[in-house]
């Protein structure tokens, strides 16, 4: 079967993967309302394309924290990728590098920062969970820095793990042949089976619930790397993040896996962008499945987007080739959306290119 869009990998992954693994990747929290809304909210934003503009040449290149990338589409951190495919994070790293874009490696990767660095050149960010044992955190951040990672994406929406009912039903745990590689030598690499979700028990035991804004400042004392705060959904927190020294903000609801009934990230984006007043870049994570989604996010002020589930589903289906294809398909769709909207570069994408349900009725501007 010829794969023509990103979403088609989902069904293939579902066939290929053990139920426990597929459900872990695919599910959201509780009623999964936000999981649906992450997609549905994009569908309620419409285009106002401009015509008769010479779109023979389209430039999608941009810079993120000073690093040049080929397009504003990057790879989000997703845990335990070797559950999807034996090559796991190696394949994802190589695919992102080939696409000329950034990969974010999860703290809970099944390949270590050193292993991912060994796959060759590429711009990589490291997603950080703060453990109760701060020595562990310090060590990990130093290792990421030494391995050539360029930024820390600090996940701030997970003082406790969201209630993911399929993981409870399946008694999810990391398959016995795999470990959380970054913590292997620290006796934190294994996940015990539990009466409910093994991951939820692991988080309850290891992740620091006291994490607060002062820790964002503490992190800056142990690393020179820029810190992106991942998991912001309100203007209030965006302003505090800037005061706390964040180099950027990732609007994320953790793939709808934490608190259910938070808005879709595309719905929260504009409030966050307005609150930052252009002082730091804002990125969007969650629900992106089409090039049109990428355009909508940029029109609402995002500097770029991150994709999560499409990467693991494509990885499960076709390994590295699948991840390359996902990045290529999104790139091609985004380029076409730009052309058909009359935008030749990212700077030409404006708020006037879209209409949302919260817009006031328009009065035509005088030409």
N, C-alpha and C positions, 0 to 999 in steps of 0.2 A: 504493500500500500504506500502510495506517495504521500508523505507528510507535507501538508501545505500550510499549517499554522501551529503555533506553540501549544495550544490547548490539546491537540490530538495526542501529545505524548502522555497525557494523564491516563487515558484508557489503556495504553500499552503498558505503562508502569504498573497499573492495577492488575493486569494479567500476569505480569512477570514476577512481581514481588510477593513474598510471603505476606499474608493479611496483616500481621502485627506491624510489619515495616511500612507497608503502604498506608495503613491507617495512621501511623505515627506522622508520616510526612503530610498526609492530606487533611487531617482533621483540625478543627478549630475548637474553641472553648464552648462548653455548655450547649446552648441551643444553636450555636454556629450562625447566629444572626449576623454578626459582624463579618464572618467569613463570606456569606452571600453578599453582604452590603459592600465589601471591598471591591467586588466586581460590579454590582448593580449601580453603584454611585457613578462609575465612569459612564455608564449607558445613559445617564440623564444629562450629560454635558454634550452640547451640540456645537458644531462648527459654524463659523461665519467666514467661509473661504473668500479670498480676494483673487480676482481673475486678471488675465492678460498681463501677467508679470513674467518676464523672461526667467524661466526656472531651468535653463539648460544646465547650469552648474549649481549643485547643492553642496554646501559645506556643513557637515555635522560635527566637526571637531570642536573640542572644548578643553578647558583645564579645570581640574579639581584639586584644590589646595596647592596649586602651582604645578601639578603634574598634567602633562598633555595626554589626552586620550582621544580615540578616534570617533567617539559618539557618547552621548550622555546616558548610556545604558551600561550599568555595572552589575556585578554579581554580589548578591546579599549573602551574609553568613548563614549557612544552614548546617546543622549538626550532623555528625555521624554518616558521612557520605559513602563510606565503604559498605553500609547496609544496602545501598542502591546498586553499587557496582564495585568489583574488586579494586579498580583503579582509584575510586573515591575522589578525594581532594586533589590527587595528582592530575587526574583527567581534567577537572574543573580549572585548575591553575593553568594548565597548558592551553585549554580552549580560550580562556579569558585573555591570556597573553597573545595568542594568535589573532584575536579579535581587536587587539590594541586597547583593551580596557582593563578596569580594576577588578580584582577579586578580593572579597573579604573572607578571611578564614575564621571559622567559628572556634571559640575556646574549646568547645566539645567536638573538635574534629577527630576523625579516626586516623589522621596523619598529623605529624608534629609540624611546628613552624619550620624547623630545620629541613624536614623532608619536603615540604612544599617549596621552600627556597631552592632546594636542589633540582627542581624541575626546569630551572633555567630563568632567564630574565623575565621581568614583568613587574607591574606596580601592584603591590598587595597591601591591604589593610588588615589589621587584626581586631576581631571582635572580642571584647573582654567581659567575662562575668567576674564579679568581685567575690572571692571566697572569704570565709570567716578568717582563715589564716592568711594574714596580709603578706607574710614572707613568701607564700606561694604566688601571690599576685605580683609582687615585686620581681621575683625570679622570672615569671612568665613574660612580663612586660620587657624585661631586659633581654630575654631570649628572642622575642619578636623583633626588638630593635636591632639586635646583633645579626639576625637573619635577614635584615634588609627591609623589613616591613616599614611602611611610610606613615601610618596613622593608626590610632587606637579608636575603635568604635565601641564606646562604653554603653552596654545595654542597661537601661535604667528602669525598665518596666517589669522586672522579674524578682521582686523581693521574695515572692513565693511563686510556685509554678501554677499557671492557670489550670482550671479543671477540664481536662480533656477526657471525655467519657469513654471514647474508644480505647484509649491507653489503659484506662482502669479495667475495662472489660477484658482486654487482651493481656493484662498484667505485663505491660510493656517493659522490656529490659534490653540492654545492649547484647546482641548475640555473643556467645561465649568466646568466639574466635577473634573478637575485636576488643580494643580498649580505647579509652579517651587518651590518645597518644601524648597530648601535652602534659598529662598528669601521671603518666605511667610510672616514673621513678618515685613518685611522691605518695604511692599507695592510694591515689585518688582516681585512678584510671578505670576502676571496675565499678559496675553498678550492681547492687544486690537485687535479687528478685524480692518483690514485696507483695503484700496482699492486694495492693492496688497498682498504681503506676510506679515502676522501679525508678523512673526519672524523677517523679515528684518526691519520692523518698530521698533520693540523692540530693536534690536541690534543698529540701528541708534540712538535711544534715550538713551541707557544705556551703551553701550560698548565704551571704551576709544580709540579713533582713534589716540591719541598722544603717545600710547604705544611705547616705544623704549628700546634700550639696557640698559639704565640707570635704567629702571624699573625692569629688571632682577636682577640688583644689589640691588635695593630697597627691592625687595621681600626677599632677603637673610637677610636683617636687621630685618624683622618681623617674620621669621621662622627659625627653626633649620633644617627643613626637606630638603632633597636633591631636587633639581629642575631639572626636565627633560624639555628640550625645544622641544616642539612638533610643527612641521610644517617647518622643515629645508629641503631645496632641493638643496643647493649648498655648495661646499667646502668652499667658502668665509665665508658664515654665520656659518658654522660648527666651523671654527677657531675662529670667534668672540664669539660664544656661550661659547667656552672653556675659553677664556679670561675673559668673564663676569661671570665665576664661575659655569656654568652648570655642573651638575653631570652626565648628559647623554643627548643624542640627539635622538629624534624620527623623522625619515625621514617620512614625511606625506604630502599628498596634500589634507588633510581633506576629504578623500573618494571621491576626484574629485568634491567637492561641492563648491570650492572657485574660483580659477582662472582656466579657461579651457585652454587647450593646454600647461599646464605644463607637464613634463614627468611623466610617471608612476613612482611610488616610487621605484620599483625594478630597474628601469633604472637610477635613481638618486643615488641609495644607494652606489655604489662603490666609486664615487667621494667624497661623504661625509665621508665614512670610511677612505679613503686615507688621507683626510685633517686632521682627528682627530689623526692620527699616534698612535692609541692605547691608547690615554690619557683618553678617556671616552668611555663607551659602546655606541654603536649605535643600535637603534631598528628600525624595519620597520613596517609601518602601511599602509594598503591599498591593496586590491585586492587578499588577500590570501584566497583561497578556497579549497586547497588540501595540503596534507602532502608533495607532491613534491615541492609546492611553498615555504614551510617552509625551506626545505633543500636548495633550490636555494638561498634564502635570507641569510642563514647561510654561504653558500659557498662564497657569495660575501661580507662577513664580518659582517653581523648583529649578535648581541648577543641574539636576540629573536625577535618575531613578535607579533603584536596585531591584533585581528580580531574584526570587528565592525558589519557590516550588517548581517553576518551569525547568530550572537547572537540575534539580534532583530527579524529576520525572524523565527528562531527556537522558540523563546519566543512566538511569535504570534501563531505559529502552535501548540506547545505542552507545553508551560510554562517552568517551571524549568527542566522537563525531556528532553525537546527539547534542551535546552542550554547544559545540561550534555552530551547529545548525540553528539552534534556538537563538543564539546571539545574531547570526546572520539574518534570520527571518525577521526578527524585531528591527534590526538595522534597516533592512530593505523596506519594511512597512512604514517605518518612521520617515525614511527618505521620501517615499511616495506621498505620505500625508503632508509633509512640508511642501512638496511640489504642487500638490492639488490645493493647498491653502494659500499658495503664493508667497512662500518663505524660502529664501535662499541660504540663510544662515540662522543659527540659533538666536542671534540678537534680533532678528526680524519677527520672531514669534512673540505676539503680544496678547494681552488680555482681551483685546478687541477681536481676536480670532476665534473666540469661543463664547457661548452663552450658557449660563447656568441657571438653575431654578431659583437661586437666591438673588439674581440680578434684578435691578429695578428696570421697568420698561425703558427702551432706548429712545432718545430723541436724536434724530440724524444729525451728525456733525455737519457744520457748514463746510463745503468743499472750497 
